Amino acid sequence: MVIVIATIAQYVSIILLAIYGWMCYSVFKPMDKAAKDKKLTQQIILVFIIHFLWYLTLFLKTESIKILLLYGAEILVAVLYMVLYHRCYPHSSRLITNNMCFLLLFGYTMLTRINFNLALKQFAISTVTLLVVSFIPLIMLKYRNLRNYYYVYGVLGLIGLATVFIPGEGFIHGIEQYGARNWLAFDFGFANFSLQPSEFVKILFVFFVASMFAKSTEFRQIVIATGFAAAHIGVLVLEKDLGGALIFFVIYVTMLYVATRRPLYFFGCIGGACFLGGIAFILFRKQLFRHVLVRVQNWINPWNDIDNSGYQIAQSLFAIGSGGWFGSGLNEGMPEAIPVRESDFIFSVIAEEMGLLAALILILICFSIFIGFITIAMKCKRSFYKNMAFGFAVCYIFQVLLNIGGATKFIPSTGVTLPLVSYGLSSITSTLIIFQIIQGIYIITSKEAEKIEREKEKIVLAAESTGIPVAGKKTKRKKQNSE
């Protein structure tokens, strides 16, 4: 009986996922507010049904009361957050909230399957972070001069990246993981944890670039901004964090192009980066890029050393291939064979147990979030908010592409997490901050648009009361006379 229920839940959840993915795009079509609100409400109901089916399957196959308790806690937090958040911010985007909650619940489910303790820790971290970062839109509404602190963002970003070079074994010191020294460890005796400074610095970096280009796009300003950007990327290269350096570089060149609309700057930055990168590789390939060479070799042909350095990507490909279109089912795969399955290679676990269809739908949902961010950027009247929204959109989707591309052998593995789905204190916190900043931009833009509409209505009413012809109505009156 358990097998029958689990199988039905598996196929129903895929169908509902497909419907949810379609709705992520259909809400972009022009429609009245009532119809859009109805569709968004249906969307979140689908999320709760899918989440219920996943946890029902996990409970039936494990018979663990802990899973039921965690499920109840997740639903309680999700419902309270959505209700209270949109009551506090009536101008906020329900689509952003729906997609954010969907990815969080998806991540909780996969982590519960992989390691219950990690899922519990991720849930606790996310809940506290959601509470704290919910104040970000309020701060953005109160302080409209955030664009004036460009050098503060740039200097703080460089200091933040450099903290990983703190030596020794003190209560704060840098550590190396997977070949890159890009982690900062905190040892307070009663509590130990580590975080990745670059995850938070990329937020400051977007603020820095957006504020610099909002001030001016003259050549001198671009040179200064490029110098700061090169310094950020240089520090990341010294950390041997080439995945992070690539994210910062892509963010900068795309924001530069959007702000200036000059292909010469865009291709000039790419050409300069290739030239300097080539020189650095030739001179320091043994000191800085040894682990990168290994990853590239494994990307080209992981079967040459399948038992050692190629084991990770080989197991990822085996998992993706063995799942088929519909997956082996939750708790029926072999995720324990995949190294770093809870973070870098969580997409492989999804493809194995939920199927390629579910994995493809997840990619489409992530891309719809990117489109939503870009849509918000296009509606912004102020260049600072426009640049910032576009920068975070690129930051988000490029991180998704790096993670999935590494897991599927499309590109070499970069050690980048899948936002809101993979396990990680730094990743989950920084991504939730980004989503709240986008919400803040959306709220500010919506209020400004609403204010403009009210002013237009006042002008029309004032003109009508004085008998002055109003634009748009004069044409209508002429048409009626001709008839």
For each residue, the residues with C-beta under 8 A, 3 or more apart:
1: 4 5
2: 5 6 60 61
3: 6 7
4: 1 7 8
5: 1 2 8 9 56 57 60
6: 2 3 9 10 57 60 61 329 330
7: 3 4 10 11 329
8: 4 5 11 12
9: 5 6 12 13 53 54 56 57
10: 6 7 13 14 57 326 327 329 330 354
11: 7 8 14 15 326
12: 8 9 15 16 53
13: 9 10 16 17 50 53 54 354 358
14: 10 11 17 18 326 354 355 357 358 361
15: 11 12 18 19
16: 12 13 19 20 46 49 50 53
17: 13 14 20 21 50 357 358 361
18: 14 15 21 22 357 361
19: 15 16 22 23 46
20: 16 17 23 24 43 46 47 50 102 361 365
21: 17 18 24 25 361 364 365 368
22: 18 19 25 26
23: 19 20 26 27 39 42 43 46
24: 20 21 27 43 95 99 364 365 368 369
25: 21 22 28 364 368 371
26: 22 23 29 39
27: 23 24 31 36 39 40 43 95
28: 25 371 372 375
29: 26
30:
31: 27 35 36 39
32: 35 36
33: 36 37
34: 37 38
35: 31 32 38 39
36: 27 31 32 33 39 40
37: 33 34 40 41 94
38: 34 35 41 42
39: 23 26 27 31 35 36 42 43
40: 27 36 37 43 44 94 95 98
41: 37 38 44 45
42: 23 38 39 45 46
43: 20 23 24 27 39 40 46 47 95 98
44: 40 41 47 48 82 94 98 101
45: 41 42 48 49
46: 16 19 20 23 42 43 49 50
47: 20 43 44 50 51 98 101 102 105
48: 44 45 51 52 75 78
49: 16 45 46 52 53
50: 13 16 17 20 46 47 53 54
51: 47 48 54 55 71 74 75 105 109
52: 48 49 55 56 71
53: 9 12 13 16 49 50 56 57
54: 9 13 50 51 57 58 109 330
55: 51 52 58 59 67 68 71 109 112
56: 5 9 52 53 59 60
57: 5 6 9 10 53 54 60 61 329 330 331
58: 54 55 61 62 64 67 109 112 113 330 331
59: 55 56 62 63 64 67 68 71
60: 2 5 6 56 57 63
61: 2 6 57 58 330 331 332
62: 58 59 67 331
63: 59 60
64: 58 59 67 68 116
65: 68 69
66: 69 70 116
67: 55 58 59 62 64 70 71 112 116
68: 55 59 64 65 71 72
69: 65 66 72 73
70: 66 67 73 74 108 112 116 119 120 123
71: 51 52 55 59 67 68 74 75
72: 68 69 75 76
73: 69 70 76 77 123
74: 51 70 71 77 78 105 108 123
75: 48 51 71 72 78 79
76: 72 73 79 80
77: 73 74 80 81 123 127 130
78: 48 74 75 81 82 101 104 105
79: 75 76 82 83
80: 76 77 83 84
81: 77 78 84 85 97 101 130
82: 44 78 79 85 86 97 101
83: 79 80 86 87
84: 80 81 87 88
85: 81 82 88 89 92 97 134
86: 82 83 89 90 92 94 97
87: 83 84 90
88: 84 85 134
89: 85 86 92 137 439 443
90: 86 87
91: 442 443 446 447 450
92: 85 86 89 96 97 137 439 442 443
93: 96 97 372 376 438 439 442
94: 37 40 44 86 97 98
95: 24 27 40 43 98 99 372
96: 92 93 99 100 369 372 435 438 439 442
97: 81 82 85 86 92 93 94 100 101 439
98: 40 43 44 47 94 95 101 102
99: 24 95 96 102 103 365 368 369 372
100: 96 97 103 104 420 432 435
101: 44 47 78 81 82 97 98 104 105
102: 20 47 98 99 105 106 365
103: 99 100 106 107 365 366 419 420 421
104: 78 100 101 107 108 126 420
105: 47 51 74 78 101 102 108 109
106: 102 103 109 110 362 420 421
107: 103 104 110 111 122 346 420 421 422 423
108: 70 74 104 105 111 112 119 122 123
109: 51 54 55 58 105 106 112 113 330
110: 106 107 113 114 346 349 350 421
111: 107 108 114 115 118 119 122 342 423
112: 55 58 67 70 108 109 116 119
113: 58 109 110 330 331 335 349 353
114: 110 111 118 119 335 341 342 346 349
115: 111 118 119 342
116: 64 66 67 70 112 119 120
117: 120 121
118: 111 114 115 121 122 342 423
119: 70 108 111 112 114 115 116 122 123
120: 70 116 117 123 124
121: 117 118 124 125 423
122: 107 108 111 118 119 125 126 423 428
123: 70 73 74 77 108 119 120 126 127
124: 120 121 127 128
125: 121 122 128 129 425 428 429
126: 104 122 123 129 130 428 432
127: 77 123 124 130 131
128: 124 125 131 132
129: 125 126 132 133 428 429 432
130: 77 81 126 127 133 134 432
131: 127 128 134
132: 128 129 135
133: 129 130 136 432 433 436
134: 85 88 130 131 137 436
135: 132 138 139
136: 133 139 140 433 436 437 439 440
137: 89 92 134 140 141 436 439 440 443
138: 135 141 142
139: 135 136 142 143 440
140: 136 137 143 144 146 437 440 441 443 444
141: 137 138 144 440 443 444
142: 138 139
143: 139 140 146
144: 140 141
145: 148 149
146: 140 143 149 207 211 384
147: 150 210 211 214 215 384
148: 145 211
149: 145 146 152 153 207 211
150: 147 153 154 207 208 211 212 215
151: 154 155
152: 149 155 156
153: 149 150 156 157 204 205 207 208 211
154: 150 151 157 158 204 208 228
155: 151 152 158 159
156: 152 153 159 160 204
157: 153 154 160 161 201 204 205 208 232
158: 154 155 161 162 228 231 232 235
159: 155 156 162 163
160: 156 157 163 197 200 201 204
161: 157 158 164 197 198 201 232 235 236 239
162: 158 159 165 235
163: 159 160 166 172 174 184 197
164: 161 174 175 181 182 183 184 197 239
165: 162 174 181 239
166: 163 170 172 173 174 184
167: 173 174
168: 173
169: 173 187
170: 166 173 187
171: 186 187 188 189
172: 163 166 184 185 186 187
173: 166 167 168 169 170 184 185 187
174: 163 164 165 166 167 181 183 184 185
175: 164 181 183 184 185 194
176: 179 180 181 183
177: 180 182 183
178: 291 415
179: 176 240 290 291 292
180: 176 177 239 240 241 242 291 415
181: 164 165 174 175 176 239 240 241
182: 164 177 196 197 198 236 239 240 241 244
183: 164 174 175 176 177 194 195 196
184: 163 164 166 172 173 174 175 194 195 196 197
185: 172 173 174 175 192 193 194
186: 171 172 191 192 193 194 195
187: 169 170 171 172 173 192
188: 171 191 192
189: 171
190:
191: 186 188
192: 185 186 187 188
193: 185 186 425
194: 175 183 184 185 186 425
195: 183 184 186 199 200 425 426
196: 182 183 184 199 424 426 427
197: 160 161 163 164 182 184 200 201 426
198: 161 182 201 202 236 239 241 244 248
199: 195 196 202 426 427 429 430
200: 160 195 197 203 204 426 429 430 433
201: 157 160 161 197 198 204 205 232
202: 198 199 205 206 244 247 248 251 395 430
203: 200 206 207 430 433 434 437
204: 153 154 156 157 160 200 201 207 208
205: 153 157 201 202 208 209 229 232 248 251 252
206: 202 203 209 210 251 255 388 391 392 395
207: 146 149 150 153 203 204 210 211 388
208: 150 153 154 157 204 205 211 212 225 228
209: 205 206 212 213 225 229 251 252 255 256 387 391
210: 147 206 207 213 214 255 384 385 387 388 391
211: 146 147 148 149 150 153 207 208 214 215 384
212: 150 208 209 215 216 221 224 225 228
213: 209 210 216 217 221 225 255 256 259 260 383 387
214: 147 210 211 382 383 384 387
215: 147 150 211 212 221
216: 212 213 220 221
217: 213 221 222 259 260
218: 221 222
219: 222 223
220: 216 223 224
221: 212 213 215 216 217 218 224 225
222: 217 218 219 225 226 256 260 265
223: 219 220 226 227
224: 212 220 221 227 228
225: 208 209 212 213 221 222 228 229 252 256
226: 222 223 229 230 252 256 269
227: 223 224 230 231
228: 154 158 208 212 224 225 231 232
229: 205 209 225 226 232 233 248 249 252
230: 226 227 233 234
231: 158 227 228 234 235
232: 157 158 161 201 205 228 229 235 236 248
233: 229 230 236 237 245 248 249 252 273
234: 230 231 237 238
235: 158 161 162 231 232 238 239
236: 161 182 198 232 233 239 241 242 244 245 248
237: 233 234 240 241 242 245 280 288
238: 234 235 288
239: 161 164 165 180 181 182 198 235 236 244
240: 179 180 181 182 237 288 289 291 292
241: 180 181 182 198 236 237 244 245 415
242: 180 236 237 245 246 289 292 414
243: 246 247 402 414 415 416
244: 182 198 202 236 239 241 247 248 416
245: 233 236 237 241 242 248 249
246: 242 243 249 250 402 414
247: 202 243 244 250 251 395 398 399 402 416
248: 198 202 205 229 232 233 236 244 245 251 252
249: 229 233 245 246 252 253 269 273
250: 246 247 253 254 394 398
251: 202 205 206 209 247 248 254 255 391 394 395 398
252: 205 209 225 226 229 233 248 249 255 256 269
253: 249 250 256 257 266 269 270
254: 250 251 257 258 390 391 394
255: 206 209 210 213 251 252 258 259 387 390 391 394
256: 209 213 222 225 226 252 253 259 260 265 266 269
257: 253 254 260 261 262 263 265 266
258: 254 255 261 386 387 390
259: 213 217 255 256 383 387
260: 213 217 222 256 257 265
261: 257 258
262: 257 265 266
263: 257 266 267
264: 267 268
265: 222 256 257 260 262 268 269
266: 253 256 257 262 263 269 270
267: 263 264 270 271
268: 264 265 271 272
269: 226 249 252 253 256 265 266 272 273
270: 253 266 267 273 274
271: 267 268 274 275
272: 268 269 275 276
273: 233 249 269 270 276 277
274: 270 271 277 278
275: 271 272 278 279
276: 272 273 279 280
277: 273 274 280 281
278: 274 275 281 282
279: 275 276 282 283
280: 237 276 277 283 284 288
281: 277 278 284 285 289
282: 278 279 285
283: 279 280
284: 280 281 287 288 289
285: 281 282 288 289 290 293
286: 289 290
287: 284 290
288: 237 238 240 280 284 285 292
289: 240 242 281 284 285 286 292 293
290: 179 285 286 287 293 294
291: 178 179 180 240 294 295
292: 179 240 242 288 289 295 296 412
293: 285 289 290 296 297
294: 290 291 297 298 309
295: 291 292 298 299 412 413 414
296: 292 293 299 300 412
297: 293 294 300 301 304 305 309
298: 294 295 301 302 305 309 310 312 313 412 413
299: 295 296 302 313 409 411 412 413
300: 296 297
301: 297 298 304 310
302: 298 299 305 306 310 311 313 314 317 409
303: 306 310 314
304: 297 301 310
305: 297 298 302 308 309 310 311
306: 302 303 310 311 314
307: 310 311
308: 305 311
309: 294 297 298 305 312
310: 298 301 302 303 304 305 306 307 313 314
311: 302 305 306 307 308 314 315 339
312: 298 309 315 316 338 339 340 345 413
313: 298 299 302 310 316 317 409 413
314: 302 303 306 310 311 317 318
315: 311 312 318 319 337 338 339 348
316: 312 313 319 320 338 345 348 407 408 409
317: 302 313 314 320 321 348 408 409
318: 314 315 321 322 337
319: 315 316 322 323 333 334 335 337 338 348 349 351 352
320: 316 317 323 348 351 352 356 359 407 408
321: 317 318
322: 318 319 328 333 352
323: 319 320 327 328 333 351 352 353 354 355 356
324: 327 328 355 356
325: 355 356 357
326: 10 11 14 355 357
327: 10 323 324 333 351 352 353 354 355 356 358
328: 322 323 324 332 333 352 353
329: 6 7 10 57 332 333 353
330: 6 10 54 57 58 61 109 113 353 354
331: 57 58 61 62 113 353
332: 61 328 329 353
333: 319 322 323 327 328 329 349 352 353
334: 319 337 338 352
335: 113 114 319 338 341 348 349 352 353
336: 341
337: 315 318 319 334
338: 312 315 316 319 334 335 341 345 348 349
339: 311 312 315 345
340: 312 343 344 345
341: 114 335 336 338 345 346 348 349
342: 111 114 115 118 346 422 423
343: 340 346 417 422 423 424 427
344: 340 403 406 407 413 415 416 417 422
345: 312 316 338 339 340 341 348 349 406 407
346: 107 110 114 341 342 343 349 350 417 418 421 422 423
347: 350 351 359 362 403 404 407 408 418
348: 315 316 317 319 320 335 338 341 345 351 352 407
349: 110 113 114 319 333 335 338 341 345 346 352 353
350: 110 346 347 353 354 358 359 362 421
351: 319 320 323 327 347 348 354 355 356 358 359
352: 319 320 322 323 327 328 333 334 335 348 349
353: 113 323 327 328 329 330 331 332 333 335 349 350
354: 10 13 14 323 327 330 350 351 358 359
355: 14 323 324 325 326 327 351 358 359
356: 320 323 324 325 327 351 359 360
357: 14 17 18 325 326 360 361
358: 13 14 17 327 350 351 354 355 361 362
359: 320 347 350 351 354 355 356 362 363
360: 356 357 363 364
361: 14 17 18 20 21 357 358 364 365
362: 106 347 350 358 359 365 366 421
363: 359 360 366 367 400 404
364: 21 24 25 360 361 367 368
365: 20 21 24 99 102 103 361 362 368 369
366: 103 362 363 369 370 396 397 400 419
367: 363 364 370 371 397 400
368: 21 24 25 99 364 365 371 372
369: 24 96 99 365 366 372 373 396 397
370: 366 367 373 374 393 396 397 400
371: 25 28 367 368 374 375
372: 28 93 95 96 99 368 369 375 376
373: 369 370 376 377 389 390 392 393 396 438
374: 370 371 377 378 389 390 393
375: 28 371 372 378 379
376: 93 372 373 379 380 389 438 441 442 445
377: 373 374 380 385 386 389 390 393 441
378: 374 375 386
379: 375 376 445 449
380: 376 377 383 385 386 389 441 445
381: 386 445 448
382: 214 385 386
383: 213 214 259 380 386 387
384: 146 147 210 211 214 387 388
385: 210 377 380 382 388 389 441 444 445
386: 258 377 378 380 381 382 383 389 390
387: 209 210 213 214 255 258 259 383 384 390 391
388: 206 207 210 384 385 391 392 437 441
389: 373 374 376 377 380 385 386 392 393 438 441
390: 254 255 258 373 374 377 386 387 393 394
391: 206 209 210 251 254 255 387 388 394 395
392: 206 373 388 389 395 396 434 437 438
393: 370 373 374 377 389 390 396 397
394: 250 251 254 255 390 391 397 398
395: 202 206 247 251 391 392 398 399 434
396: 366 369 370 373 392 393 399 400 419 431 434
397: 366 367 369 370 393 394 400 401
398: 247 250 251 394 395 401 402
399: 247 395 396 402 403 416 417 418 419
400: 363 366 367 370 396 397 403 404 418 419
401: 397 398 404 405
402: 243 246 247 398 399 405 406 411 414 416
403: 344 347 399 400 406 407 414 416 417 418 422
404: 347 363 400 401 407 408 410 418
405: 401 402 408 410 411
406: 344 345 402 403 409 410 411 412 413 414 415 416
407: 316 320 344 345 347 348 403 404 413
408: 316 317 320 347 404 405
409: 299 302 313 316 317 406
410: 404 405 406
411: 299 402 405 406 414
412: 292 295 296 298 299 406
413: 295 298 299 312 313 344 406 407
414: 242 243 246 295 402 403 406 411
415: 178 180 241 243 344 406
416: 243 244 247 344 399 402 403 406
417: 343 344 346 399 403 421 422 423 424 427
418: 346 347 399 400 403 404 421 422
419: 103 366 396 399 400 422 427 431
420: 100 103 104 106 107 428 431 432
421: 103 106 107 110 346 350 362 417 418
422: 107 342 343 344 346 403 417 418 419 427
423: 107 111 118 121 122 342 343 346 417 428
424: 196 343 417 427 428
425: 125 193 194 195 428 429
426: 195 196 197 199 200 429 430
427: 196 199 343 417 419 422 424 430 431
428: 122 125 126 129 420 423 424 425 431 432
429: 125 129 199 200 425 426 432 433
430: 199 200 202 203 426 427 433 434
431: 396 419 420 427 428 434 435
432: 100 126 129 130 133 420 428 429 435 436
433: 133 136 200 203 429 430 436 437
434: 203 392 395 396 430 431 437 438
435: 96 100 431 432 438 439
436: 133 134 136 137 432 433 439 440
437: 136 140 203 388 392 433 434 440 441
438: 93 96 373 376 389 392 434 435 441 442
439: 89 92 93 96 97 136 137 435 436 442 443
440: 136 137 139 140 141 436 437 443 444
441: 140 376 377 380 385 388 389 437 438 444 445
442: 91 92 93 96 376 438 439 445 446
443: 89 91 92 137 140 141 439 440 446 447
444: 140 141 385 440 441 447 448
445: 376 379 380 381 385 441 442 448 449
446: 91 442 443 449 450
447: 91 443 444 450 451
448: 381 444 445 451 452
449: 379 445 446 452 453
450: 91 446 447 453 454
451: 447 448 454 455
452: 448 449 455 456
453: 449 450 456 457
454: 450 451 457 458
455: 451 452 458 459
456: 452 453 459 460
457: 453 454 460 461
458: 454 455 461 462
459: 455 456 462 463
460: 456 457 463 464 470
461: 457 458 464 465
462: 458 459 465 466
463: 459 460 466 468 469 470
464: 460 461 467 468 470
465: 461 462
466: 462 463
467: 464
468: 463 464
469: 463 473 474 477
470: 460 463 464 473 474
471: 474
472: 475 476
473: 469 470 476 477
474: 469 470 471 477 478
475: 472 478 479
476: 472 473 479 480
477: 469 473 474 480 481
478: 474 475 481 482
479: 475 476 482 483
480: 476 477 483
481: 477 478
482: 478 479
483: 479 480
